[in-house]
Amino acid sequence: MTIEASNLSFRYGEKPVLREVSFRLTSGRFHALLGPNGAGKSTLFGLLTRLLALQQGDILLTGQSLKKQPAEAMRQIGVVFQQNALDLDLTVRQNLQYHAALHGLSRKEARIRGDRELERFNLLDRANDAVRHLNGGHRRRVEIARALLHEPSLLLLDEPTVGLDVASRKALNEHVRTLCEEEGLTALWATHLIEEVCGDDRILVLHRGQLLAEDNGHAICEAEGHQDMTETFHSLTGAG
């Protein structure tokens, strides 16, 4: 799947939040959307998921316009939002089945796909546990499993490691990378944490609503004249 965003601009009232943002995601790769808090990452995700209406520009998913063909385009997207969206009083399996029903899957198919995803996350033995009894890292894994139930081509993750410890952040990040490598999934991982990106990643640097760089991490560093992504990020955004 290829994703092309062209000239995306967005305002809340008179306040511009995104300014003519254009980028392209390539199939089967892990992409990092890197920007400090307040850069516009969540607004961009709101546009990609149609939680916010496009004001200017368009988004094409393998040639299908999110503006003109929203239903077809959205079938290809799975989403993990920054805020936990699971029902804590339902079991893990019930959360998955409820989400599957929203996508028109039968209970049998939901059970098959749900168990497959839980097994992949080493959580099948927790399927009948209430979500509130899981730790933060496991809840996030359930959210990703849920987002993959309808077999999307694109997985969007908006600051998915918020509130997790270092080990859980690392494990979650590595798992999504494995899905890209082994399953051909296209992923866009939004974060403000430099340690969650690698030099070989395709990185989009967003700051104050503008896309400042879009390239392989090493290439961005070289273009900015710095040795590592931390220095480069601070140079581009004035962070630090």
C-alpha positions in Angstrom: 0.0 0.0 0.0 1.2 3.5 -0.8 -0.1 6.6 1.1 0.3 10.0 -0.4 -0.7 13.2 1.5 -0.7 16.4 -0.5 -0.9 20.0 0.8 -2.6 19.2 4.1 -3.5 22.4 6.0 -5.7 22.6 9.0 -6.9 25.3 11.3 -8.8 25.4 14.7 -10.7 28.6 14.2 -8.0 31.2 13.2 -5.1 29.1 14.6 -3.2 27.2 11.9 -2.1 23.8 13.1 -0.9 22.2 9.9 0.7 24.1 7.0 0.8 22.4 3.5 2.1 19.1 4.7 2.9 16.6 2.0 4.5 13.2 2.3 4.5 9.6 0.9 4.6 6.3 2.8 5.9 3.2 1.1 4.4 -0.2 1.4 5.8 -2.6 4.0 7.9 -0.1 5.9 8.1 1.3 9.4 7.8 5.1 9.2 8.3 7.4 12.2 6.5 10.7 12.6 8.8 12.5 14.9 7.9 15.8 16.5 7.8 17.5 19.9 4.5 17.8 21.8 2.3 20.3 20.0 3.9 19.7 16.6 0.6 18.7 15.0 1.0 14.9 15.1 -2.4 14.2 16.6 -4.1 16.6 14.2 -2.5 14.8 11.3 -3.7 11.5 12.7 -7.1 13.0 13.1 -7.2 13.8 9.3 -5.8 10.4 8.4 -8.5 8.6 10.4 -11.4 11.0 9.4 -11.9 12.1 13.0 -11.2 15.6 11.5 -12.6 16.7 8.2 -10.1 17.7 5.5 -10.0 21.4 5.1 -7.3 21.6 2.4 -5.5 19.0 0.5 -6.2 15.3 0.1 -4.9 11.8 1.2 -4.7 8.9 -1.3 -4.5 5.3 -0.1 -3.3 3.3 -3.1 -5.0 5.8 -5.3 -8.3 6.0 -3.4 -9.1 9.5 -2.2 -9.9 9.8 1.5 -12.0 12.8 0.6 -14.0 11.2 -2.3 -13.9 7.5 -1.4 -13.8 7.5 2.4 -15.4 4.1 3.1 -13.1 2.2 0.7 -10.0 4.0 2.0 -10.8 3.5 5.7 -11.2 -0.3 5.3 -7.4 -0.3 4.7 -6.5 1.5 8.0 -6.0 0.2 11.5 -5.5 2.7 14.4 -4.0 2.8 17.8 -4.8 6.1 19.5 -2.8 7.9 22.1 -5.6 7.4 24.7 -6.5 3.9 25.7 -9.8 2.9 24.0 -10.4 -0.5 25.5 -13.4 -1.3 27.8 -11.7 -2.2 31.0 -14.7 -4.2 32.3 -14.8 -6.5 29.3 -12.5 -9.4 28.8 -9.7 -9.2 26.2 -11.6 -11.4 23.8 -14.9 -9.4 24.3 -13.0 -6.2 23.4 -11.8 -7.9 20.2 -15.1 -9.4 19.3 -16.9 -6.0 19.8 -14.4 -4.3 17.4 -14.7 -7.1 14.9 -18.5 -6.8 14.9 -18.2 -3.1 13.9 -16.2 -4.3 10.9 -18.9 -6.8 9.9 -17.0 -9.9 10.9 -18.9 -13.0 12.1 -18.4 -14.2 15.7 -16.5 -17.3 14.3 -14.2 -15.2 12.2 -13.7 -12.7 15.0 -12.7 -15.6 17.3 -10.3 -17.1 14.8 -8.6 -13.7 13.9 -8.6 -12.6 17.5 -6.9 -15.7 18.8 -4.4 -15.5 16.0 -3.4 -11.9 17.0 -3.4 -12.7 20.7 -1.1 -15.7 20.1 1.2 -13.5 18.1 1.4 -11.1 21.1 1.8 -14.0 23.6 -1.5 -13.0 25.2 -3.8 -15.9 24.3 -3.7 -17.2 27.9 -5.1 -13.8 29.0 -8.1 -13.9 26.5 -10.7 -14.3 29.2 -9.2 -11.8 31.7 -10.8 -8.4 32.2 -8.6 -5.7 30.5 -8.3 -3.9 33.8 -6.2 -6.7 35.1 -3.6 -6.3 32.4 -0.6 -4.0 32.8 -0.1 -1.0 30.5 2.2 -2.8 28.0 -0.3 -5.7 27.6 -3.2 -3.3 27.1 -1.3 -1.7 24.3 -0.7 -5.0 22.7 -4.4 -5.8 22.9 -5.1 -2.5 21.2 -2.7 -3.3 18.3 -4.2 -6.8 18.0 -7.7 -5.2 17.8 -6.5 -2.7 15.2 -5.3 -5.6 13.0 -8.5 -7.7 13.2 -9.9 -6.5 9.9 -6.5 -7.1 8.2 -5.6 -3.5 7.3 -2.7 -2.6 5.1 -1.8 0.6 7.1 -1.4 0.8 10.9 -1.4 4.2 12.5 0.0 4.5 16.0 -0.3 7.9 17.7 2.2 8.1 20.6 1.4 4.4 21.5 4.0 4.1 24.3 2.6 7.0 26.5 2.7 5.9 30.1 4.7 2.7 29.5 8.0 1.8 31.1 11.2 1.6 29.0 11.1 -2.2 28.5 7.5 -2.1 27.4 8.1 0.7 25.0 11.0 -1.2 23.4 9.1 -4.4 23.1 6.1 -2.7 21.5 8.2 -0.8 19.1 10.1 -4.0 18.1 6.9 -5.9 17.6 5.4 -3.4 15.2 8.7 -3.4 13.2 8.5 -7.2 13.0 4.9 -6.9 11.6 6.3 -4.6 8.9 9.2 -6.9 8.0 7.3 -10.2 8.2 3.7 -9.3 7.2 4.3 -6.4 4.8 2.4 -4.0 7.0 2.9 -0.3 6.4 3.2 1.6 9.8 3.2 5.2 10.8 4.5 5.5 14.4 4.1 9.0 15.9 6.4 9.9 18.7 8.3 12.6 20.4 10.9 10.2 21.8 14.1 9.9 19.8 14.9 6.5 21.2 11.9 5.0 19.4 13.4 5.8 15.9 16.3 4.3 14.1 18.7 5.7 11.5 17.4 3.3 8.9 13.8 4.4 9.4 11.9 6.6 7.0 11.4 9.6 9.2 9.1 12.6 8.9 10.0 15.5 11.2 7.0 17.7 12.1 7.4 20.9 14.0 4.8 23.7 14.5 2.6 22.2 11.8 5.3 22.1 9.1 7.1 19.1 7.7 10.8 20.0 8.1 12.3 16.8 6.8 11.2 13.5 5.1 13.9 10.9 4.4 16.0 8.1 5.7 17.2 9.0 9.2 20.9 8.8 8.2 20.2 11.1 5.2 18.5 13.7 7.4 21.4 13.7 9.8 23.9 14.1 6.9 21.9 16.9 5.4 21.8 18.8 8.7 25.5 18.1 9.3 25.1 16.1 12.5 26.2 12.7 13.7 23.0 11.4 15.2 19.3 11.9 15.2 19.2 13.5 18.7 21.4 16.4 17.5 19.6 16.6 14.2 16.2 16.8 15.9 17.3 19.4 18.3 18.8 21.4 15.5 15.7 21.2 13.4 13.1 22.0 16.1 15.1 24.0 18.6 14.3 21.4 21.3 16.7 20.5 24.0 
